[in-house]
């Protein structure tokens, strides 16, 4: 996910790719743009803290 974002892919495209590749979400669902956005935002915040 981070690699796709680093390539400049929009969150909607990242969600589509993850779903197409069969990567389930934590609850076993399909990916959505807001879910990808939240995860990337949390990862960026966590990286700033470290």
C-alpha angles and dihedrals in degrees: 000000000000091000092053091048090049088055088058097253114157117243091249090058092046090053091049092050094048091049093045091051090053099247107153123214119244089273094042097257134120125279124260132191094249091051092052091046093053093048093049091047091051091048091051091049092048090050091052091053093052 
